[in-house]
Amino acid sequence: MSGNSVHQLLGAYLLGGLEPDEARTFEDHLAKCAECRHELEELESLPALLDAVPAADAVALTVAGGSHGLSPLEPEALSEKVLVDLSVRRRKLRRRWAGLVGAVAAACLAVGFLAGPLLNQPPKPDASYSVQSETGLQLTVGMVKKNWGTELAVEGRSMPLEGTLYLWVKGRDGAEERTCGWTATQSGRIKITGATPVQLAGIAGVELRDEAEKTVASISVP
């Protein structure tokens, strides 16, 4: 194959239309030919242009390149059939990637949608204790170990409908601490989070007390 013939392969090489052995031949020529390297650099945006216009117009644009100071690609090396084949191949590949990206994005959205509620759930308690009084009051306290102490997840039903209520923690050393408080609700239900610096192993019990510090409900921790 003559040097001129190899030079004419530039257009098909640029568009990825050469067979593997032809591509290797042209790349060997490219390493030695400064003119071809220069033309390749100037025409590197041509594939995107050809994707955007009909094949017949792409041929005309390519051949007319010489009028703008560029060396025109030989029509024989860049036939309409080659352009059509390459354009179809490139567009199929682009659609395939777009579909894949869309599927991945949809999957991520679905996973995020499903995982969101799970990630937002409160931590599972390390211990949970409940009590129900003769009046129907129900108190449940979940305890979660923390480095700084213990987190308390407090839930109640049929609670007093008036006044202010407080949750007290009683330590095994005899100390007492008020951890959280709330105003009574008309529904008699509450759900609140409290905290204490007392470690879970050091908690002897919890008490629900009113604003006069009268015990309304009591839970002992074994």
C-alpha positions in Angstrom: 0.0 0.0 0.0 1.5 3.3 -1.1 2.0 6.3 1.2 -0.8 8.2 -0.6 -3.2 5.3 -0.2 -2.5 5.1 3.5 -3.0 8.8 3.8 -6.5 8.4 2.3 -7.3 6.1 5.3 -7.3 9.1 7.6 -11.1 9.7 7.3 -12.1 6.2 8.0 -9.6 5.9 10.8 -11.0 9.1 12.4 -14.5 7.6 12.4 -13.4 4.1 13.6 -14.3 2.5 10.3 -11.1 0.6 9.6 -10.5 -3.1 10.1 -7.9 -3.9 12.9 -5.1 -4.7 10.4 -5.9 -1.5 8.4 -5.9 0.6 11.7 -2.5 -0.8 12.7 -1.1 0.0 9.2 -2.4 3.6 9.4 -1.1 4.0 13.0 2.3 2.9 11.8 2.1 5.5 9.0 0.8 8.1 11.5 3.9 7.7 13.7 6.0 8.8 10.7 3.8 11.3 9.0 3.6 14.8 10.6 1.1 15.9 7.9 -1.4 13.2 8.9 -0.9 13.9 12.6 -1.7 17.5 12.0 -4.8 16.8 9.9 -6.0 14.3 12.5 -5.7 16.9 15.3 -7.6 19.5 13.2 -10.4 17.1 12.3 -10.9 15.4 15.7 -14.3 17.1 16.2 -15.6 15.7 12.9 -17.3 12.5 14.3 -19.5 14.6 16.5 -20.4 16.8 13.6 -21.3 13.9 11.4 -23.5 12.5 14.0 -25.6 15.7 14.0 -26.2 15.9 10.3 -27.6 13.6 7.5 -25.0 11.4 5.8 -25.3 13.2 2.4 -24.6 16.6 4.1 -21.8 15.1 6.1 -20.1 14.0 2.8 -20.5 17.5 1.4 -19.1 19.1 4.5 -16.1 16.7 4.6 -15.2 17.3 0.9 -15.7 21.0 1.3 -13.2 21.1 4.2 -10.5 22.3 1.8 -12.2 25.6 1.2 -11.6 26.5 4.9 -7.9 25.8 4.8 -8.2 22.1 5.7 -7.1 19.3 3.5 -10.3 17.6 2.3 -10.8 13.9 3.0 -11.1 11.8 -0.1 -14.7 10.9 -1.0 -13.6 7.4 -1.8 -12.2 6.9 1.7 -15.3 8.5 3.3 -18.2 7.2 1.2 -21.8 7.8 2.1 -22.3 4.1 2.9 -19.4 4.3 5.4 -20.9 7.4 7.0 -24.3 5.8 7.3 -22.9 2.6 8.8 -20.7 4.5 11.3 -23.4 7.0 12.2 -25.9 4.1 12.9 -23.3 2.3 14.9 -22.4 5.3 17.0 -26.0 6.3 17.6 -26.9 2.7 18.7 -24.0 2.8 21.1 -25.0 6.2 22.5 -28.6 5.0 23.0 -27.4 1.8 24.7 -25.3 3.9 27.1 -28.1 6.4 27.7 -30.4 3.5 28.5 -27.9 2.0 30.9 -27.3 5.3 32.6 -31.1 5.8 32.9 -31.6 2.3 34.3 -28.8 2.8 36.9 -30.2 6.2 37.8 -33.7 4.7 38.2 -32.3 1.9 40.3 -30.5 4.2 42.5 -33.6 6.3 42.9 -35.6 3.3 43.8 -33.0 2.0 46.3 -32.8 5.5 47.8 -36.6 5.7 48.0 -36.8 2.2 49.7 -33.8 2.6 51.9 -34.7 6.1 53.1 -37.3 5.0 55.6 -34.9 2.3 56.8 -32.0 4.6 57.3 -34.2 7.1 59.1 -35.5 4.5 61.6 -34.4 5.0 65.3 -31.7 2.7 66.6 -32.9 -0.7 67.9 -32.9 -0.5 71.7 -30.5 -2.6 73.7 -33.1 -3.1 76.3 -36.8 -2.3 76.5 -39.2 -2.2 79.6 -42.9 -1.6 79.9 -45.4 -1.2 82.6 -49.2 -0.9 82.7 -51.0 0.6 85.6 -54.5 -0.2 87.0 -55.8 3.0 85.3 -54.8 1.7 81.9 -51.7 3.9 81.6 -49.0 2.2 79.4 -45.4 3.3 79.5 -42.6 1.8 77.4 -39.0 2.9 77.7 -36.4 1.6 75.2 -32.7 2.1 76.2 -29.9 2.4 73.7 -26.2 2.2 74.9 -24.1 5.3 73.9 -20.5 6.2 74.6 -21.8 9.2 76.6 -24.5 7.4 78.5 -28.0 6.0 77.5 -30.5 7.2 75.0 -34.2 6.7 76.1 -37.0 6.2 73.7 -40.2 6.9 75.6 -43.7 5.9 74.4 -46.9 6.2 76.4 -50.6 5.6 76.0 -53.6 6.5 78.2 -51.4 9.1 79.9 -52.7 11.9 82.1 -54.5 14.5 80.0 -53.4 17.5 82.0 -50.2 19.0 83.5 -46.6 18.4 82.9 -44.9 15.0 83.1 -41.3 14.0 83.6 -39.2 10.9 83.2 -36.7 10.3 86.0 -33.8 7.8 85.9 -32.7 6.1 89.1 -29.1 4.9 89.3 -27.9 1.9 91.1 -25.8 4.2 93.3 -29.0 5.8 94.6 -28.7 9.0 92.5 -31.7 10.3 90.6 -31.9 12.5 87.4 -34.7 14.0 85.4 -34.1 13.2 81.8 -37.0 14.7 79.9 -40.4 16.3 80.3 -43.4 17.1 78.3 -46.8 18.7 78.4 -49.8 16.3 78.6 -51.6 15.8 75.3 -55.3 15.5 74.7 -54.9 12.1 73.0 -53.1 10.7 76.0 -50.3 9.5 73.7 -46.7 10.6 73.7 -43.5 9.6 71.9 -40.3 11.4 73.0 -36.6 10.9 73.3 -34.6 11.5 76.4 -31.0 11.1 77.5 -28.9 10.4 80.6 -25.2 10.3 81.2 -25.8 7.1 83.3 -24.6 4.0 81.5 -27.3 1.3 80.8 -25.6 -1.1 83.3 -25.9 1.6 86.0 -29.7 2.2 85.6 -31.8 0.7 88.4 -35.2 1.9 87.1 -37.2 4.8 85.7 -40.2 6.7 87.1 -42.9 8.8 85.5 -43.6 11.7 87.8 -46.0 14.7 87.6 -45.0 18.3 88.2 -45.3 17.8 92.0 -42.8 14.9 91.6 -45.5 12.4 92.5 -44.8 9.0 90.9 -47.4 8.1 88.3 -45.7 4.9 87.0 -42.5 3.1 87.8 -40.3 0.5 86.0 -37.6 -1.5 87.7 -34.6 -2.6 85.7 -33.2 -6.0 86.7 
